[in-house]
Amino acid sequence: QEQITTEISEIVGGAEALSD
């Protein structure tokens, strides 16, 4: 479960970088 949350966080961070 923890790994999934970490992966989601990474994806969200990547989306933020693209948005920026």
N, CA, C and O of each residue as an XYZ file, in Angstrom:
80
protein
N       0.844     -1.205      0.000
C       0.000      0.000      0.000
C       0.880      1.256      0.000
O       0.599      2.213     -0.721
N       1.926      1.247      0.798
C       2.781      2.439      0.859
C       3.419      2.712     -0.498
O       3.491      3.860     -0.937
N       3.883      1.653     -1.163
C       4.529      1.832     -2.472
C       3.576      2.508     -3.449
O       3.982      3.396     -4.198
N       2.324      2.097     -3.445
C       1.354      2.687     -4.379
C       1.235      4.188     -4.122
O       1.238      4.987     -5.058
N       1.131      4.560     -2.862
C       0.997      5.985     -2.529
C       2.204      6.750     -3.028
O       2.075      7.849     -3.568
N       3.384      6.164     -2.844
C       4.612      6.848     -3.288
C       4.582      7.032     -4.800
O       4.933      8.096     -5.310
N       4.161      5.993     -5.512
C       4.129      6.104     -6.979
C       3.143      7.181     -7.406
O       3.424      7.955     -8.321
N       2.007      7.231     -6.758
C       1.010      8.255     -7.108
C       1.601      9.636     -6.864
O       1.432     10.548     -7.674
N       2.290      9.780     -5.753
C       2.896     11.085     -5.422
C       3.860     11.474     -6.538
O       3.907     12.632     -6.954
N       4.635     10.490     -7.022
C       5.593     10.786     -8.098
C       4.848     11.252     -9.340
O       5.263     12.217     -9.983
N       3.774     10.594     -9.679
C       3.010     10.965    -10.877
C       2.454     12.378    -10.706
O       2.521     13.196    -11.623
N       1.909     12.653     -9.529
C       1.347     13.994     -9.284
C       2.450     15.031     -9.413
O       2.251     16.084    -10.019
N       3.610     14.737     -8.846
C       4.734     15.680     -8.938
C       5.120     15.891    -10.390
O       5.409     17.019    -10.791
N       5.131     14.835    -11.183
C       5.495     14.972    -12.596
C       4.464     15.827    -13.315
O       4.818     16.659    -14.150
N       3.193     15.627    -12.995
C       2.134     16.423    -13.635
C       2.322     17.890    -13.272
O       2.135     18.772    -14.111
N       2.689     18.148    -12.026
C       2.894     19.541    -11.604
C       4.045     20.154    -12.395
O       3.973     21.309    -12.813
N       5.094     19.381    -12.596
C       6.246     19.902    -13.344
C       5.825     20.230    -14.773
O       6.235     21.250    -15.326
N       5.010     19.370    -15.366
C       4.567     19.624    -16.747
C       3.676     20.861    -16.778
O       3.753     21.679    -17.695
N       2.828     20.981    -15.753
C       1.914     22.133    -15.706
C       2.725     23.420    -15.589
O       2.375     24.442    -16.179
N       3.811     23.359    -14.822
C       4.637     24.550    -14.627
C       5.312     24.881    -15.949
O       6.064     25.852    -16.032
